[in-house]
Amino acid sequence: MPALPSVWQRVWQPETVCTTPCAGINPTRRRFCTAGGGSMSRQPPPFHHLLRDLPSPLQRAVHHAVAQQHPTRAPRSCACHWQEELYHEAAVAACKALQTYDPTKGSLYSWGLRVIGQHLQRFCAKEWQVARQECAYPCDEETGEEVAFVDGEALEWIEERVLCAQVRAALAQLPERERCLIEWYFGEGLSERAIAKWVGKSKSWVHKRLGALVARLRRLLLGGSSEEVGKSGDFE
């Protein structure tokens, strides 16, 4: 029996389910939860997991040092994760500040802000220098807008998800027993011999029935209705 395309086998793979605490909250309530408003608890500062082992004065120094670098302005190559890069660099500098801190020379916050700020200035200067050496993106001659490049992998993923949805819709139009045959063979990986033993039929009967069902599914995917395609029969 020829195998269906691999995407058809993924029809039976479980969908990703959101397990965040906000999943069951209505949209309005979820907005308050995300923003830390309403009766929900306040959200931790950005990238708190990177800083939770640092003393509180150094945590404040990290946040203030990052803010001084205007994280909303980012080099083109780091635009999607610039703030995260800044916090990672600031966390490294904070550890260095903690190791070199001398209590006789002032507060931990002041020392940390100085060390972290100098480290971030050097890091940002290097990144911006690299960004200035980049070639400009090609622009449309008429609109002046940057030309968007097609992401082949993203399109392939979207097309695969659409095809999976179409296959599920086509399967829903089959009688339950016929869906079982398809699911046993393509979803659970049972052999034709095992299916034949299970339903009390011959192996050749299962082979022919699966071929007919696959042909019917293909016609349904091409736009035919269940009445036009016709039935493939039953186990009896």
TORNULUM-827318 format. One record per residue (C-alpha): x negated, y, z negated; residue number from 1. Coordinates in steps of 0.2 Angstrom, whole numbers, always signed. Example, Ala and Ser with C-alpha at 12.3 -4.5 7.8 and 13.67 -1.06 7.14 Angstrom:
2
LOZA      c1      c2      c3     i
LOZA     -62     -22     -39     1
LOZA     -68      -5     -36     2
//
This chain:
236
LOZA      c1      c2      c3     i
LOZA      +0      +0      +0     1
LOZA      -8     +17      +5     2
LOZA     -11     +28     -10     3
LOZA      -2     +45     -10     4
LOZA     -12     +61     -11     5
LOZA     -20     +63     -28     6
LOZA      -9     +78     -31     7
LOZA      +6     +67     -31     8
LOZA      -2     +56     -45     9
LOZA      -4     +72     -56    10
LOZA     +15     +74     -56    11
LOZA     +16     +64     -71    12
LOZA      +2     +73     -80    13
LOZA      +9     +83     -95    14
LOZA     +10    +102     -93    15
LOZA      +0    +113    -104    16
LOZA     +11    +119    -118    17
LOZA      +8    +135    -128    18
LOZA      +5    +131    -146    19
LOZA      +2    +148    -153    20
LOZA     +12    +154    -168    21
LOZA     +21    +166    -157    22
LOZA     +27    +153    -145    23
LOZA     +45    +152    -152    24
LOZA     +47    +170    -155    25
LOZA     +58    +180    -144    26
LOZA     +49    +193    -132    27
LOZA     +53    +208    -143    28
LOZA     +48    +199    -159    29
LOZA     +32    +193    -150    30
LOZA     +27    +210    -145    31
LOZA     +27    +216    -163    32
LOZA     +18    +200    -169    33
LOZA      +4    +203    -156    34
LOZA      +3    +221    -161    35
LOZA      +3    +218    -179    36
LOZA     +18    +228    -182    37
LOZA     +35    +224    -190    38
LOZA     +35    +212    -204    39
LOZA     +21    +201    -197    40
LOZA      +4    +201    -205    41
LOZA     -10    +213    -198    42
LOZA     -21    +206    -184    43
LOZA     -40    +205    -188    44
LOZA     -52    +217    -180    45
LOZA     -58    +212    -162    46
LOZA     -70    +197    -162    47
LOZA     -68    +195    -181    48
LOZA     -75    +177    -179    49
LOZA     -92    +183    -174    50
LOZA     -93    +195    -189    51
LOZA     -85    +186    -203    52
LOZA    -101    +179    -211    53
LOZA    -108    +197    -212    54
LOZA    -106    +209    -226    55
LOZA     -92    +221    -225    56
LOZA    -103    +236    -222    57
LOZA    -112    +228    -207    58
LOZA     -95    +223    -200    59
LOZA     -90    +241    -200    60
LOZA    -106    +246    -193    61
LOZA    -104    +234    -179    62
LOZA     -86    +241    -174    63
LOZA     -92    +259    -175    64
LOZA    -108    +255    -165    65
LOZA     -98    +247    -151    66
LOZA     -85    +261    -151    67
LOZA    -100    +273    -148    68
LOZA    -104    +264    -132    69
LOZA     -87    +268    -125    70
LOZA     -83    +250    -121    71
LOZA     -69    +254    -109    72
LOZA     -82    +260     -96    73
LOZA     -91    +245     -90    74
LOZA    -103    +240     -76    75
LOZA     -94    +232     -61    76
LOZA    -103    +215     -64    77
LOZA     -97    +214     -83    78
LOZA     -80    +223     -81    79
LOZA     -70    +207     -86    80
LOZA     -80    +204    -102    81
LOZA     -90    +220    -106    82
LOZA     -82    +222    -124    83
LOZA     -86    +204    -128    84
LOZA    -104    +206    -122    85
LOZA    -106    +222    -133    86
LOZA     -99    +213    -148    87
LOZA    -111    +198    -146    88
LOZA    -126    +209    -144    89
LOZA    -120    +219    -159    90
LOZA    -118    +203    -170    91
LOZA    -136    +198    -165    92
LOZA    -143    +216    -170    93
LOZA    -133    +215    -186    94
LOZA    -141    +199    -192    95
LOZA    -158    +208    -188    96
LOZA    -153    +223    -198    97
LOZA    -148    +212    -213    98
LOZA    -165    +203    -213    99
LOZA    -175    +220    -212   100
LOZA    -164    +230    -224   101
LOZA    -173    +239    -238   102
LOZA    -160    +245    -252   103
LOZA    -172    +259    -257   104
LOZA    -170    +268    -240   105
LOZA    -151    +270    -240   106
LOZA    -135    +261    -238   107
LOZA    -133    +245    -228   108
LOZA    -120    +253    -217   109
LOZA    -131    +267    -212   110
LOZA    -146    +255    -209   111
LOZA    -135    +243    -199   112
LOZA    -127    +257    -189   113
LOZA    -145    +263    -184   114
LOZA    -152    +246    -179   115
LOZA    -136    +240    -170   116
LOZA    -134    +257    -161   117
LOZA    -152    +257    -155   118
LOZA    -150    +239    -149   119
LOZA    -134    +242    -140   120
LOZA    -142    +258    -132   121
LOZA    -156    +248    -125   122
LOZA    -144    +234    -119   123
LOZA    -132    +246    -110   124
LOZA    -146    +255    -102   125
LOZA    -153    +239     -95   126
LOZA    -136    +234     -89   127
LOZA    -131    +250     -81   128
LOZA    -148    +251     -72   129
LOZA    -144    +234     -64   130
LOZA    -127    +240     -59   131
LOZA    -134    +256     -51   132
LOZA    -144    +245     -40   133
LOZA    -130    +234     -34   134
LOZA    -123    +237     -16   135
LOZA    -106    +245     -14   136
LOZA     -92    +234     -11   137
LOZA     -85    +234      +7   138
LOZA     -70    +246      +9   139
LOZA     -56    +246     +21   140
LOZA     -59    +260     +34   141
LOZA     -41    +266     +34   142
LOZA     -36    +266     +16   143
LOZA     -54    +267      +8   144
LOZA     -49    +253      -4   145
LOZA     -61    +239      -9   146
LOZA     -59    +224      +2   147
LOZA     -52    +209      -8   148
LOZA     -61    +192      -5   149
LOZA     -50    +177      -5   150
LOZA     -54    +165     -19   151
LOZA     -53    +148     -11   152
LOZA     -53    +138     -27   153
LOZA     -39    +149     -34   154
LOZA     -28    +146     -19   155
LOZA     -31    +128     -19   156
LOZA     -26    +127     -37   157
LOZA     -10    +137     -34   158
LOZA      -5    +126     -19   159
LOZA      -8    +110     -29   160
LOZA      +4    +117     -43   161
LOZA     +17    +121     -30   162
LOZA     +16    +104     -22   163
LOZA     +18     +96     -39   164
LOZA     +34    +105     -42   165
LOZA     +40    +101     -25   166
LOZA     +37     +82     -28   167
LOZA     +45     +83     -45   168
LOZA     +61     +91     -36   169
LOZA     +61     +77     -23   170
LOZA     +59     +63     -36   171
LOZA     +74     +70     -45   172
LOZA     +85     +67     -30   173
LOZA     +81     +48     -30   174
LOZA     +91     +35     -40   175
LOZA     +84     +31     -57   176
LOZA     +78     +14     -52   177
LOZA     +69     +20     -37   178
LOZA     +60     +33     -47   179
LOZA     +55     +19     -58   180
LOZA     +46     +10     -44   181
LOZA     +37     +26     -39   182
LOZA     +32     +30     -57   183
LOZA     +26     +13     -60   184
LOZA     +15     +12     -45   185
LOZA      +8     +30     -43   186
LOZA     +11     +36     -61   187
LOZA      +6     +22     -72   188
LOZA      -5     +13     -59   189
LOZA      +3      -4     -60   190
LOZA      +0     -16     -45   191
LOZA     +13     -22     -33   192
LOZA     +11     -39     -40   193
LOZA     +15     -33     -58   194
LOZA     +30     -23     -52   195
LOZA     +36     -38     -43   196
LOZA     +35     -49     -58   197
LOZA     +44     -35     -69   198
LOZA     +59     -33     -57   199
LOZA     +60     -51     -52   200
LOZA     +56     -49     -33   201
LOZA     +42     -54     -22   202
LOZA     +26     -44     -19   203
LOZA     +31     -41      -1   204
LOZA     +48     -34      -6   205
LOZA     +39     -21     -18   206
LOZA     +27     -17      -4   207
LOZA     +41     -13      +9   208
LOZA     +52      -4      -4   209
LOZA     +37      +8      -9   210
LOZA     +34     +11      +9   211
LOZA     +52     +16     +12   212
LOZA     +52     +27      -4   213
LOZA     +36     +36      +1   214
LOZA     +43     +40     +18   215
LOZA     +60     +46     +10   216
LOZA     +50     +58      -1   217
LOZA     +40     +65     +13   218
LOZA     +56     +68     +23   219
LOZA     +63     +77      +7   220
LOZA     +48     +87      +6   221
LOZA     +50     +93     +24   222
LOZA     +67    +100     +19   223
LOZA     +79     +86     +22   224
LOZA     +93     +84      +9   225
LOZA     +96     +68      +0   226
LOZA    +112     +64     +10   227
LOZA    +103     +67     +27   228
LOZA     +88     +56     +22   229
LOZA     +99     +42     +16   230
LOZA     +97     +29      +2   231
LOZA     +83     +16      +1   232
LOZA     +94      +3      -7   233
LOZA     +93      -4     -24   234
LOZA     +85     -18     -33   235
LOZA     +99     -30     -29   236
//
